[in-house]
């Protein structure tokens, strides 16, 4: 569990500190989704459901679904954006991830004073200072909140898509390269949700 101890010294000089993270960088299918979250200055999650917040990968789906509306309610600003597979195939997954992250900032409705970005690289579109933090979703409250919003939104999308393409089981593996998913691609080929630039060694692709 986390608190806002990372943000507190930054709030001394930057009122609007924005956490940014993505979900869906590695799957074979579906969009890459990014979220940006700005909490009120001096925000403290103590004695609220947000005390449960952590890296979204460490949380159960049930807890993530409980936290997402609480994050939105507590945040001053938040935004979630998606980049579709056809764009991922055209510009590559790194560029698509950077695009999703930047669009999430651009659609906040305000310009943050500082960006805290999960990962080791970031390419900003706006002249805003930033800090790239490796494993930031496990260290920084605002980034962890963004990771939950991105993950829950992406899971919603993939679950909805499973109704259009039930043979792939998107509601179970969410597009990742599980054995079930690879078998389905071998049997049915790829659907419009798949990233054709992501090749499968299991199918003899290079």
Secondary structure, 3 states (H helix, E strand, C coil): CCCCHHHHHHHCCCCCEEEEEEECCCCCECCEEEEEEEECCCCCCCCCHHHHCCCHHHCCHHHHHHHHHHHHHHEEEEEEEEECHHHHHHHCHHHHHHHHHHHHHHCCCCCCCEEEEECCCCCCCCCCCEEEECCHHHCCHHHHHHHHHHHHHHHHHHHHHHHHCHHHCHHHHCCCCCHHHHHHHHHHCCCCCECCCCCCHHHCCC
